[in-house]
Amino acid sequence: MKEVILPYTVPYADTDQMSVVYYANYFVYFERLRNELIRSSGRSYREIEASGLRFPVIEAHCEYFKSALYDDRIEIRGRIAVVEGGRFRVDYRVMRGEEVLVTGHTWHLCISHEGRPRRLPPDILKLAAEQA
């Protein structure tokens, strides 16, 4: 399984009073990873949008096992796990060393700027095939 891996050091701004990463910030981490994942297809998300396509989130899920803390060196990992017609699912893992802190996924629909469903572009389909 080929994954995109994004190293990250948890800044103080991401944490709550207990120096624990605020739960909603994991969805921000997922988005950071997703941008790098799309970039690994050979085009940036900006270029995909310029071509007339968008990938809105239609479902988001997160499971918390252990807390990331201020100044932890973590890795945000992810891959396109499922493609179904004009939608795809990205699976995520947030790791501290070999320790799994959080897992989750997001589903995305491929739409035009006008909001009409579209087929996934070839570069995203190729990326998904490479990560299978």
N, CA, C and O atoms as CSV, one atom per row, in Angstrom:
chain,resi,resn,atom,element,x,y,z
A,1,MET,N,N,0.849,-1.181,0.000
A,1,MET,CA,C,0.000,0.000,0.000
A,1,MET,C,C,0.891,1.239,0.000
A,1,MET,O,O,1.633,1.469,0.955
A,2,LYS,N,N,0.824,2.019,-1.041
A,2,LYS,CA,C,1.584,3.261,-1.134
A,2,LYS,C,C,0.791,4.370,-0.443
A,2,LYS,O,O,-0.365,4.618,-0.786
A,3,GLU,N,N,1.409,5.025,0.519
A,3,GLU,CA,C,0.764,6.119,1.251
A,3,GLU,C,C,1.524,7.410,1.004
A,3,GLU,O,O,2.701,7.398,0.644
A,4,VAL,N,N,0.839,8.510,1.200
A,4,VAL,CA,C,1.501,9.802,1.294
A,4,VAL,C,C,1.724,10.038,2.779
A,4,VAL,O,O,0.825,9.817,3.591
A,5,ILE,N,N,2.918,10.485,3.133
A,5,ILE,CA,C,3.271,10.719,4.536
A,5,ILE,C,C,3.677,12.174,4.692
A,5,ILE,O,O,4.549,12.672,3.980
A,6,LEU,N,N,3.029,12.846,5.639
A,6,LEU,CA,C,3.301,14.255,5.912
A,6,LEU,C,C,3.812,14.391,7.344
A,6,LEU,O,O,3.031,14.265,8.288
A,7,PRO,N,N,5.127,14.648,7.526
A,7,PRO,CA,C,5.644,14.873,8.883
A,7,PRO,C,C,5.124,16.206,9.419
A,7,PRO,O,O,4.946,17.162,8.664
A,8,TYR,N,N,4.885,16.260,10.724
A,8,TYR,CA,C,4.300,17.467,11.316
A,8,TYR,C,C,4.702,17.538,12.785
A,8,TYR,O,O,4.659,16.533,13.495
A,9,THR,N,N,5.090,18.716,13.234
A,9,THR,CA,C,5.346,18.959,14.651
A,9,THR,C,C,4.168,19.752,15.198
A,9,THR,O,O,3.837,20.816,14.675
A,10,VAL,N,N,3.540,19.243,16.240
A,10,VAL,CA,C,2.329,19.863,16.784
A,10,VAL,C,C,2.676,21.211,17.416
A,10,VAL,O,O,3.443,21.259,18.378
A,11,PRO,N,N,2.119,22.309,16.886
A,11,PRO,CA,C,2.358,23.617,17.485
A,11,PRO,C,C,1.403,23.866,18.661
A,11,PRO,O,O,0.349,23.237,18.764
A,12,TYR,N,N,1.782,24.770,19.519
A,12,TYR,CA,C,0.959,25.108,20.686
A,12,TYR,C,C,-0.445,25.521,20.261
A,12,TYR,O,O,-1.414,25.211,20.954
A,13,ALA,N,N,-0.568,26.208,19.142
A,13,ALA,CA,C,-1.868,26.702,18.658
A,13,ALA,C,C,-2.856,25.577,18.357
A,13,ALA,O,O,-4.063,25.818,18.331
A,14,ASP,N,N,-2.375,24.359,18.131
A,14,ASP,CA,C,-3.255,23.224,17.827
A,14,ASP,C,C,-3.810,22.552,19.078
A,14,ASP,O,O,-4.653,21.660,18.979
A,15,THR,N,N,-3.341,22.974,20.259
A,15,THR,CA,C,-3.682,22.254,21.479
A,15,THR,C,C,-4.664,23.026,22.358
A,15,THR,O,O,-4.882,24.226,22.191
A,16,ASP,N,N,-5.252,22.276,23.308
A,16,ASP,CA,C,-6.159,22.885,24.278
A,16,ASP,C,C,-5.384,23.188,25.563
A,16,ASP,O,O,-4.154,23.154,25.568
A,17,GLN,N,N,-6.100,23.484,26.647
A,17,GLN,CA,C,-5.465,23.841,27.917
A,17,GLN,C,C,-4.603,22.723,28.487
A,17,GLN,O,O,-3.707,22.976,29.292
A,18,MET,N,N,-4.869,21.498,28.077
A,18,MET,CA,C,-4.125,20.344,28.601
A,18,MET,C,C,-2.939,19.986,27.718
A,18,MET,O,O,-2.307,18.951,27.926
A,19,SER,N,N,-2.628,20.823,26.737
A,19,SER,CA,C,-1.558,20.590,25.758
A,19,SER,C,C,-1.825,19.378,24.869
A,19,SER,O,O,-0.900,18.778,24.321
A,20,VAL,N,N,-3.101,19.029,24.735
A,20,VAL,CA,C,-3.548,17.928,23.890
A,20,VAL,C,C,-4.114,18.528,22.605
A,20,VAL,O,O,-4.796,19.552,22.651
A,21,VAL,N,N,-3.839,17.900,21.457
A,21,VAL,CA,C,-4.386,18.401,20.194
A,21,VAL,C,C,-5.912,18.418,20.296
A,21,VAL,O,O,-6.536,17.407,20.619
A,22,TYR,N,N,-6.494,19.573,20.016
A,22,TYR,CA,C,-7.946,19.739,20.019
A,22,TYR,C,C,-8.544,18.806,18.971
A,22,TYR,O,O,-8.056,18.744,17.842
A,23,TYR,N,N,-9.586,18.088,19.336
A,23,TYR,CA,C,-10.116,16.991,18.497
A,23,TYR,C,C,-10.430,17.413,17.065
A,23,TYR,O,O,-10.171,16.647,16.137
A,24,ALA,N,N,-10.974,18.596,16.861
A,24,ALA,CA,C,-11.361,19.026,15.514
A,24,ALA,C,C,-10.153,19.292,14.619
A,24,ALA,O,O,-10.279,19.287,13.395
A,25,ASN,N,N,-8.994,19.521,15.213
A,25,ASN,CA,C,-7.804,19.785,14.410
A,25,ASN,C,C,-7.365,18.575,13.590
A,25,ASN,O,O,-6.634,18.723,12.610
A,26,TYR,N,N,-7.806,17.381,13.984
A,26,TYR,CA,C,-7.455,16.213,13.175
A,26,TYR,C,C,-8.078,16.299,11.783
A,26,TYR,O,O,-7.504,15.800,10.815
A,27,PHE,N,N,-9.245,16.928,11.678
A,27,PHE,CA,C,-9.837,17.115,10.354
A,27,PHE,C,C,-9.012,18.098,9.522
A,27,PHE,O,O,-8.942,17.975,8.299
A,28,VAL,N,N,-8.389,19.070,10.187
A,28,VAL,CA,C,-7.463,19.978,9.495
A,28,VAL,C,C,-6.236,19.187,9.038
A,28,VAL,O,O,-5.743,19.390,7.929
A,29,TYR,N,N,-5.749,18.292,9.888
A,29,TYR,CA,C,-4.614,17.445,9.497
A,29,TYR,C,C,-4.977,16.586,8.294
A,29,TYR,O,O,-4.170,16.405,7.383
A,30,PHE,N,N,-6.206,16.056,8.299
A,30,PHE,CA,C,-6.657,15.252,7.162
A,30,PHE,C,C,-6.626,16.086,5.883
A,30,PHE,O,O,-6.207,15.603,4.831
A,31,GLU,N,N,-7.069,17.334,5.977
A,31,GLU,CA,C,-7.078,18.188,4.787
A,31,GLU,C,C,-5.667,18.489,4.305
A,31,GLU,O,O,-5.418,18.514,3.100
A,32,ARG,N,N,-4.742,18.716,5.228
A,32,ARG,CA,C,-3.349,18.961,4.840
A,32,ARG,C,C,-2.798,17.755,4.063
A,32,ARG,O,O,-2.141,17.900,3.033
A,33,LEU,N,N,-3.092,16.565,4.597
A,33,LEU,CA,C,-2.640,15.351,3.925
A,33,LEU,C,C,-3.284,15.222,2.549
A,33,LEU,O,O,-2.620,14.875,1.572
A,34,ARG,N,N,-4.591,15.505,2.483
A,34,ARG,CA,C,-5.320,15.373,1.215
A,34,ARG,C,C,-4.733,16.284,0.146
A,34,ARG,O,O,-4.660,15.889,-1.018
A,35,ASN,N,N,-4.319,17.477,0.506
A,35,ASN,CA,C,-3.685,18.378,-0.454
A,35,ASN,C,C,-2.396,17.777,-0.992
A,35,ASN,O,O,-2.133,17.854,-2.192
A,36,GLU,N,N,-1.591,17.180,-0.122
A,36,GLU,CA,C,-0.350,16.544,-0.564
A,36,GLU,C,C,-0.631,15.295,-1.387
A,36,GLU,O,O,0.088,14.992,-2.339
A,37,LEU,N,N,-1.671,14.580,-1.018
A,37,LEU,CA,C,-2.075,13.400,-1.773
A,37,LEU,C,C,-2.448,13.786,-3.200
A,37,LEU,O,O,-1.992,13.157,-4.156
A,38,ILE,N,N,-3.263,14.801,-3.343
A,38,ILE,CA,C,-3.654,15.262,-4.681
A,38,ILE,C,C,-2.432,15.764,-5.442
A,38,ILE,O,O,-2.296,15.505,-6.637
A,39,ARG,N,N,-1.551,16.475,-4.762
A,39,ARG,CA,C,-0.328,16.970,-5.415
A,39,ARG,C,C,0.526,15.805,-5.928
A,39,ARG,O,O,1.207,15.931,-6.945
A,40,SER,N,N,0.486,14.672,-5.220
A,40,SER,CA,C,1.279,13.514,-5.654
A,40,SER,C,C,0.751,12.907,-6.956
A,40,SER,O,O,1.420,12.076,-7.571
A,41,SER,N,N,-0.454,13.324,-7.377
A,41,SER,CA,C,-0.991,12.858,-8.663
A,41,SER,C,C,-0.344,13.578,-9.842
A,41,SER,O,O,-0.511,13.178,-10.994
A,42,GLY,N,N,0.398,14.646,-9.540
A,42,GLY,CA,C,1.051,15.411,-10.600
A,42,GLY,C,C,0.423,16.771,-10.819
A,42,GLY,O,O,0.962,17.597,-11.556
A,43,ARG,N,N,-0.729,17.013,-10.176
A,43,ARG,CA,C,-1.393,18.323,-10.271
A,43,ARG,C,C,-1.787,18.783,-8.876
A,43,ARG,O,O,-2.098,17.969,-8.008
A,44,SER,N,N,-1.772,20.082,-8.671
A,44,SER,CA,C,-2.220,20.619,-7.387
A,44,SER,C,C,-3.740,20.723,-7.391
A,44,SER,O,O,-4.381,20.685,-8.442
A,45,TYR,N,N,-4.299,20.855,-6.195
A,45,TYR,CA,C,-5.744,21.037,-6.101
A,45,TYR,C,C,-6.169,22.311,-6.834
A,45,TYR,O,O,-7.241,22.357,-7.436
A,46,ARG,N,N,-5.337,23.326,-6.781
A,46,ARG,CA,C,-5.622,24.575,-7.498
A,46,ARG,C,C,-5.747,24.323,-9.003
A,46,ARG,O,O,-6.639,24.867,-9.653
A,47,GLU,N,N,-4.858,23.502,-9.551
A,47,GLU,CA,C,-4.916,23.176,-10.981
A,47,GLU,C,C,-6.164,22.358,-11.312
A,47,GLU,O,O,-6.770,22.547,-12.367
A,48,ILE,N,N,-6.544,21.457,-10.418
A,48,ILE,CA,C,-7.763,20.677,-10.634
A,48,ILE,C,C,-8.979,21.590,-10.619
A,48,ILE,O,O,-9.873,21.447,-11.454
A,49,GLU,N,N,-9.021,22.525,-9.679
A,49,GLU,CA,C,-10.132,23.487,-9.647
A,49,GLU,C,C,-10.158,24.339,-10.908
A,49,GLU,O,O,-11.231,24.622,-11.441
A,50,ALA,N,N,-8.987,24.750,-11.392
A,50,ALA,CA,C,-8.917,25.562,-12.608
A,50,ALA,C,C,-9.439,24.792,-13.824
A,50,ALA,O,O,-9.898,25.392,-14.796
A,51,SER,N,N,-9.364,23.447,-13.760
A,51,SER,CA,C,-9.880,22.631,-14.861
A,51,SER,C,C,-11.401,22.473,-14.790
A,51,SER,O,O,-12.012,21.882,-15.680
A,52,GLY,N,N,-12.007,23.008,-13.723
A,52,GLY,CA,C,-13.462,22.982,-13.612
A,52,GLY,C,C,-14.024,21.957,-12.645
A,52,GLY,O,O,-15.236,21.745,-12.604
A,53,LEU,N,N,-13.151,21.311,-11.855
A,53,LEU,CA,C,-13.624,20.272,-10.939
A,53,LEU,C,C,-13.380,20.649,-9.482
A,53,LEU,O,O,-12.483,21.428,-9.159
A,54,ARG,N,N,-14.203,20.076,-8.619
A,54,ARG,CA,C,-14.048,20.229,-7.166
A,54,ARG,C,C,-14.333,18.893,-6.508
A,54,ARG,O,O,-15.010,18.036,-7.074
A,55,PHE,N,N,-13.799,18.728,-5.292
A,55,PHE,CA,C,-13.977,17.484,-4.533
A,55,PHE,C,C,-14.507,17.788,-3.132
A,55,PHE,O,O,-13.762,17.637,-2.164
A,56,PRO,N,N,-15.756,18.207,-2.988
A,56,PRO,CA,C,-16.239,18.514,-1.645
A,56,PRO,C,C,-16.298,17.264,-0.762
A,56,PRO,O,O,-16.500,16.148,-1.241
A,57,VAL,N,N,-16.116,17.486,0.527
A,57,VAL,CA,C,-16.270,16.409,1.509
A,57,VAL,C,C,-17.762,16.156,1.675
A,57,VAL,O,O,-18.533,17.084,1.919
A,58,ILE,N,N,-18.167,14.889,1.543
A,58,ILE,CA,C,-19.582,14.544,1.746
A,58,ILE,C,C,-19.777,13.690,2.999
A,58,ILE,O,O,-20.904,13.461,3.436
A,59,GLU,N,N,-18.665,13.222,3.569
A,59,GLU,CA,C,-18.719,12.488,4.837
A,59,GLU,C,C,-17.338,12.546,5.467
A,59,GLU,O,O,-16.329,12.468,4.767
A,60,ALA,N,N,-17.291,12.682,6.790
A,60,ALA,CA,C,-16.012,12.688,7.513
A,60,ALA,C,C,-16.164,11.874,8.788
A,60,ALA,O,O,-17.173,11.961,9.487
A,61,HIS,N,N,-15.135,11.079,9.075
A,61,HIS,CA,C,-15.170,10.200,10.244
A,61,HIS,C,C,-13.785,10.184,10.888
A,61,HIS,O,O,-12.767,10.210,10.197
A,62,CYS,N,N,-13.761,10.140,12.227
A,62,CYS,CA,C,-12.500,10.116,12.946
A,62,CYS,C,C,-12.650,9.267,14.205
A,62,CYS,O,O,-13.646,9.384,14.920
A,63,GLU,N,N,-11.664,8.414,14.476
A,63,GLU,CA,C,-11.614,7.635,15.714
A,63,GLU,C,C,-10.332,8.002,16.447
A,63,GLU,O,O,-9.244,8.016,15.871
A,64,TYR,N,N,-10.488,8.297,17.735
A,64,TYR,CA,C,-9.377,8.755,18.562
A,64,TYR,C,C,-8.937,7.625,19.495
A,64,TYR,O,O,-9.750,7.085,20.244
A,65,PHE,N,N,-7.660,7.273,19.450
A,65,PHE,CA,C,-7.122,6.215,20.298
A,65,PHE,C,C,-6.222,6.780,21.384
A,65,PHE,O,O,-6.340,6.411,22.553
A,66,LYS,N,N,-5.319,7.679,20.998
A,66,LYS,CA,C,-4.398,8.314,21.942
A,66,LYS,C,C,-4.224,9.770,21.527
A,66,LYS,O,O,-4.442,10.126,20.368
A,67,SER,N,N,-3.839,10.590,22.465
A,67,SER,CA,C,-3.703,12.022,22.196
A,67,SER,C,C,-2.326,12.382,21.666
A,67,SER,O,O,-1.310,11.864,22.129
A,68,ALA,N,N,-2.311,13.273,20.693
A,68,ALA,CA,C,-1.069,13.935,20.302
A,68,ALA,C,C,-0.934,15.149,21.205
A,68,ALA,O,O,-1.930,15.769,21.578
A,69,LEU,N,N,0.292,15.484,21.552
A,69,LEU,CA,C,0.560,16.557,22.498
A,69,LEU,C,C,1.385,17.655,21.846
A,69,LEU,O,O,1.992,17.459,20.793
A,70,TYR,N,N,1.393,18.810,22.492
A,70,TYR,CA,C,2.220,19.921,22.036
A,70,TYR,C,C,3.659,19.442,21.821
A,70,TYR,O,O,4.232,18.754,22.666
A,71,ASP,N,N,4.220,19.817,20.692
A,71,ASP,CA,C,5.602,19.566,20.297
A,71,ASP,C,C,5.890,18.121,19.893
A,71,ASP,O,O,7.042,17.778,19.627
A,72,ASP,N,N,4.863,17.269,19.844
A,72,ASP,CA,C,5.059,15.908,19.339
A,72,ASP,C,C,5.422,15.954,17.866
A,72,ASP,O,O,4.903,16.778,17.114
A,73,ARG,N,N,6.315,15.066,17.460
A,73,ARG,CA,C,6.601,14.845,16.041
A,73,ARG,C,C,5.674,13.724,15.608
A,73,ARG,O,O,5.792,12.590,16.073
A,74,ILE,N,N,4.757,14.051,14.718
A,74,ILE,CA,C,3.791,13.063,14.251
A,74,ILE,C,C,3.897,12.928,12.735
A,74,ILE,O,O,4.534,13.738,12.061
A,75,GLU,N,N,3.266,11.901,12.231
A,75,GLU,CA,C,3.119,11.744,10.791
A,75,GLU,C,C,1.642,11.596,10.486
A,75,GLU,O,O,0.927,10.836,11.139
A,76,ILE,N,N,1.203,12.333,9.487
A,76,ILE,CA,C,-0.159,12.206,8.980
A,76,ILE,C,C,-0.013,11.381,7.705
A,76,ILE,O,O,0.684,11.784,6.773
A,77,ARG,N,N,-0.672,10.228,7.669
A,77,ARG,CA,C,-0.539,9.308,6.541
A,77,ARG,C,C,-1.886,9.099,5.885
A,77,ARG,O,O,-2.918,9.116,6.554
A,78,GLY,N,N,-1.880,8.904,4.582
A,78,GLY,CA,C,-3.151,8.665,3.917
A,78,GLY,C,C,-2.999,8.159,2.500
A,78,GLY,O,O,-1.936,8.229,1.882
A,79,ARG,N,N,-4.127,7.642,2.015
A,79,ARG,CA,C,-4.163,7.118,0.652
A,79,ARG,C,C,-5.611,7.102,0.181
A,79,ARG,O,O,-6.543,7.105,0.985
A,80,ILE,N,N,-5.781,7.085,-1.140
A,80,ILE,CA,C,-7.112,6.877,-1.703
A,80,ILE,C,C,-7.393,5.389,-1.566
A,80,ILE,O,O,-6.686,4.562,-2.141
A,81,ALA,N,N,-8.421,5.053,-0.806
A,81,ALA,CA,C,-8.700,3.652,-0.485
A,81,ALA,C,C,-9.802,3.057,-1.348
A,81,ALA,O,O,-9.786,1.861,-1.639
A,82,VAL,N,N,-10.762,3.887,-1.759
A,82,VAL,CA,C,-11.917,3.392,-2.503
A,82,VAL,C,C,-12.286,4.408,-3.577
A,82,VAL,O,O,-12.278,5.614,-3.332
A,83,VAL,N,N,-12.606,3.916,-4.754
A,83,VAL,CA,C,-13.177,4.741,-5.824
A,83,VAL,C,C,-14.477,4.081,-6.237
A,83,VAL,O,O,-14.505,2.891,-6.551
A,84,GLU,N,N,-15.550,4.850,-6.237
A,84,GLU,CA,C,-16.871,4.355,-6.665
A,84,GLU,C,C,-17.483,5.403,-7.575
A,84,GLU,O,O,-17.975,6.429,-7.106
A,85,GLY,N,N,-17.455,5.148,-8.866
A,85,GLY,CA,C,-18.020,6.105,-9.805
A,85,GLY,C,C,-17.327,7.448,-9.700
A,85,GLY,O,O,-16.113,7.540,-9.881
A,86,GLY,N,N,-18.085,8.486,-9.408
A,86,GLY,CA,C,-17.541,9.837,-9.310
A,86,GLY,C,C,-17.196,10.247,-7.894
A,86,GLY,O,O,-17.100,11.439,-7.602
A,87,ARG,N,N,-17.005,9.276,-7.006
A,87,ARG,CA,C,-16.624,9.625,-5.640
A,87,ARG,C,C,-15.476,8.739,-5.184
A,87,ARG,O,O,-15.237,7.666,-5.739
A,88,PHE,N,N,-14.763,9.217,-4.147
A,88,PHE,CA,C,-13.642,8.452,-3.621
A,88,PHE,C,C,-13.517,8.666,-2.117
A,88,PHE,O,O,-13.969,9.670,-1.568
A,89,ARG,N,N,-12.886,7.682,-1.469
A,89,ARG,CA,C,-12.655,7.764,-0.031
A,89,ARG,C,C,-11.156,7.825,0.228
A,89,ARG,O,O,-10.382,7.067,-0.357
A,90,VAL,N,N,-10.758,8.734,1.107
A,90,VAL,CA,C,-9.371,8.829,1.554
A,90,VAL,C,C,-9.328,8.316,2.991
A,90,VAL,O,O,-10.099,8.759,3.843
A,91,ASP,N,N,-8.415,7.374,3.251
A,91,ASP,CA,C,-8.196,6.853,4.601
A,91,ASP,C,C,-6.970,7.523,5.201
A,91,ASP,O,O,-5.990,7.790,4.505
A,92,TYR,N,N,-7.038,7.794,6.511
A,92,TYR,CA,C,-5.973,8.516,7.213
A,92,TYR,C,C,-5.550,7.765,8.464
A,92,TYR,O,O,-6.340,7.052,9.083
A,93,ARG,N,N,-4.280,7.943,8.823
A,93,ARG,CA,C,-3.743,7.522,10.113
A,93,ARG,C,C,-2.830,8.619,10.607
A,93,ARG,O,O,-2.017,9.146,9.848
A,94,VAL,N,N,-2.957,8.966,11.871
A,94,VAL,CA,C,-2.031,9.899,12.502
A,94,VAL,C,C,-1.187,9.062,13.458
A,94,VAL,O,O,-1.707,8.381,14.343
A,95,MET,N,N,0.123,9.130,13.257
A,95,MET,CA,C,1.056,8.270,13.986
A,95,MET,C,C,2.054,9.104,14.793
A,95,MET,O,O,2.442,10.201,14.392
A,96,ARG,N,N,2.457,8.551,15.944
A,96,ARG,CA,C,3.614,9.071,16.688
A,96,ARG,C,C,4.564,7.883,16.778
A,96,ARG,O,O,4.378,6.976,17.590
A,97,GLY,N,N,5.575,7.907,15.935
A,97,GLY,CA,C,6.428,6.731,15.817
A,97,GLY,C,C,5.605,5.582,15.253
A,97,GLY,O,O,4.981,5.723,14.201
A,98,GLU,N,N,5.601,4.452,15.940
A,98,GLU,CA,C,4.816,3.290,15.513
A,98,GLU,C,C,3.421,3.278,16.137
A,98,GLU,O,O,2.624,2.379,15.869
A,99,GLU,N,N,3.133,4.266,16.959
A,99,GLU,CA,C,1.875,4.331,17.705
A,99,GLU,C,C,0.778,5.008,16.876
A,99,GLU,O,O,0.955,6.134,16.409
A,100,VAL,N,N,-0.345,4.328,16.697
A,100,VAL,CA,C,-1.483,4.902,15.982
A,100,VAL,C,C,-2.280,5.759,16.964
A,100,VAL,O,O,-2.779,5.255,17.971
A,101,LEU,N,N,-2.398,7.051,16.668
A,101,LEU,CA,C,-3.137,7.966,17.528
A,101,LEU,C,C,-4.583,8.120,17.077
A,101,LEU,O,O,-5.509,8.106,17.888
A,102,VAL,N,N,-4.755,8.268,15.773
A,102,VAL,CA,C,-6.072,8.565,15.207
A,102,VAL,C,C,-6.170,7.878,13.849
A,102,VAL,O,O,-5.190,7.806,13.107
A,103,THR,N,N,-7.357,7.378,13.532
A,103,THR,CA,C,-7.649,6.923,12.174
A,103,THR,C,C,-8.924,7.622,11.728
A,103,THR,O,O,-9.716,8.084,12.551
A,104,GLY,N,N,-9.111,7.694,10.431
A,104,GLY,CA,C,-10.326,8.307,9.929
A,104,GLY,C,C,-10.418,8.180,8.425
A,104,GLY,O,O,-9.546,7.610,7.770
A,105,HIS,N,N,-11.491,8.724,7.902
A,105,HIS,CA,C,-11.662,8.761,6.446
A,105,HIS,C,C,-12.577,9.916,6.075
A,105,HIS,O,O,-13.349,10.420,6.890
A,106,THR,N,N,-12.464,10.311,4.831
A,106,THR,CA,C,-13.380,11.290,4.245
A,106,THR,C,C,-13.820,10.776,2.886
A,106,THR,O,O,-13.026,10.191,2.149
A,107,TRP,N,N,-15.082,10.995,2.556
A,107,TRP,CA,C,-15.615,10.701,1.218
A,107,TRP,C,C,-15.735,12.009,0.464
A,107,TRP,O,O,-16.121,13.031,1.033
A,108,HIS,N,N,-15.405,11.977,-0.817
A,108,HIS,CA,C,-15.436,13.154,-1.680
A,108,HIS,C,C,-16.191,12.841,-2.958
A,108,HIS,O,O,-16.083,11.748,-3.514
A,109,LEU,N,N,-16.950,13.814,-3.407
A,109,LEU,CA,C,-17.683,13.706,-4.657
A,109,LEU,C,C,-17.017,14.618,-5.676
A,109,LEU,O,O,-16.646,15.744,-5.346
A,110,CYS,N,N,-16.863,14.158,-6.885
A,110,CYS,CA,C,-16.315,14.980,-7.962
A,110,CYS,C,C,-17.471,15.742,-8.605
A,110,CYS,O,O,-18.414,15.141,-9.120
A,111,ILE,N,N,-17.385,17.073,-8.570
A,111,ILE,CA,C,-18.435,17.904,-9.158
A,111,ILE,C,C,-17.819,19.013,-10.013
A,111,ILE,O,O,-16.635,19.329,-9.893
A,112,SER,N,N,-18.646,19.590,-10.869
A,112,SER,CA,C,-18.241,20.764,-11.643
A,112,SER,C,C,-18.371,21.990,-10.748
A,112,SER,O,O,-18.909,21.912,-9.643
A,113,HIS,N,N,-17.871,23.128,-11.240
A,113,HIS,CA,C,-18.025,24.385,-10.496
A,113,HIS,C,C,-19.496,24.717,-10.278
A,113,HIS,O,O,-19.843,25.421,-9.329
A,114,GLU,N,N,-20.355,24.215,-11.150
A,114,GLU,CA,C,-21.796,24.468,-11.036
A,114,GLU,C,C,-22.476,23.486,-10.078
A,114,GLU,O,O,-23.671,23.610,-9.806
A,115,GLY,N,N,-21.715,22.509,-9.566
A,115,GLY,CA,C,-22.267,21.556,-8.625
A,115,GLY,C,C,-22.818,20.282,-9.243
A,115,GLY,O,O,-23.474,19.496,-8.559
A,116,ARG,N,N,-22.563,20.070,-10.519
A,116,ARG,CA,C,-23.045,18.851,-11.189
A,116,ARG,C,C,-22.034,17.717,-11.029
A,116,ARG,O,O,-20.830,17.944,-11.150
A,117,PRO,N,N,-22.505,16.506,-10.762
A,117,PRO,CA,C,-21.595,15.366,-10.639
A,117,PRO,C,C,-20.780,15.154,-11.909
A,117,PRO,O,O,-21.289,15.321,-13.017
A,118,ARG,N,N,-19.524,14.789,-11.744
A,118,ARG,CA,C,-18.608,14.536,-12.856
A,118,ARG,C,C,-17.828,13.263,-12.588
A,118,ARG,O,O,-17.790,12.757,-11.466
A,119,ARG,N,N,-17.206,12.754,-13.648
A,119,ARG,CA,C,-16.302,11.618,-13.500
A,119,ARG,C,C,-15.002,12.102,-12.854
A,119,ARG,O,O,-14.612,13.261,-12.993
A,120,LEU,N,N,-14.355,11.196,-12.158
A,120,LEU,CA,C,-13.053,11.536,-11.591
A,120,LEU,C,C,-12.043,11.703,-12.713
A,120,LEU,O,O,-12.079,10.954,-13.690
A,121,PRO,N,N,-11.140,12.671,-12.593
A,121,PRO,CA,C,-10.141,12.864,-13.645
A,121,PRO,C,C,-9.149,11.699,-13.677
A,121,PRO,O,O,-8.932,11.038,-12.662
A,122,PRO,N,N,-8.546,11.449,-14.850
A,122,PRO,CA,C,-7.632,10.311,-15.011
A,122,PRO,C,C,-6.475,10.301,-14.011
A,122,PRO,O,O,-6.072,9.229,-13.559
A,123,ASP,N,N,-5.929,11.473,-13.656
A,123,ASP,CA,C,-4.787,11.479,-12.743
A,123,ASP,C,C,-5.175,11.000,-11.339
A,123,ASP,O,O,-4.357,10.384,-10.655
A,124,ILE,N,N,-6.401,11.270,-10.904
A,124,ILE,CA,C,-6.865,10.781,-9.603
A,124,ILE,C,C,-7.130,9.283,-9.672
A,124,ILE,O,O,-6.818,8.554,-8.729
A,125,LEU,N,N,-7.699,8.820,-10.772
A,125,LEU,CA,C,-7.927,7.381,-10.953
A,125,LEU,C,C,-6.587,6.621,-10.974
A,125,LEU,O,O,-6.465,5.549,-10.382
A,126,LYS,N,N,-5.604,7.183,-11.653
A,126,LYS,CA,C,-4.273,6.552,-11.702
A,126,LYS,C,C,-3.653,6.504,-10.313
A,126,LYS,O,O,-3.081,5.486,-9.925
A,127,LEU,N,N,-3.762,7.595,-9.562
A,127,LEU,CA,C,-3.229,7.630,-8.202
A,127,LEU,C,C,-3.897,6.569,-7.334
A,127,LEU,O,O,-3.228,5.864,-6.580
A,128,ALA,N,N,-5.211,6.461,-7.443
A,128,ALA,CA,C,-5.943,5.467,-6.669
A,128,ALA,C,C,-5.470,4.061,-7.021
A,128,ALA,O,O,-5.303,3.224,-6.135
A,129,ALA,N,N,-5.255,3.798,-8.306
A,129,ALA,CA,C,-4.788,2.472,-8.743
A,129,ALA,C,C,-3.391,2.175,-8.195
A,129,ALA,O,O,-3.088,1.038,-7.832
A,130,GLU,N,N,-2.547,3.203,-8.137
A,130,GLU,CA,C,-1.187,3.033,-7.617
A,130,GLU,C,C,-1.197,2.744,-6.118
A,130,GLU,O,O,-0.281,2.100,-5.606
A,131,GLN,N,N,-2.217,3.209,-5.418
A,131,GLN,CA,C,-2.269,3.052,-3.968
A,131,GLN,C,C,-3.055,1.809,-3.545
A,131,GLN,O,O,-3.175,1.519,-2.355
A,132,ALA,N,N,-3.579,1.091,-4.507
A,132,ALA,CA,C,-4.381,-0.105,-4.176
A,132,ALA,C,C,-3.510,-1.236,-3.686
A,132,ALA,O,O,-4.016,-2.311,-3.365
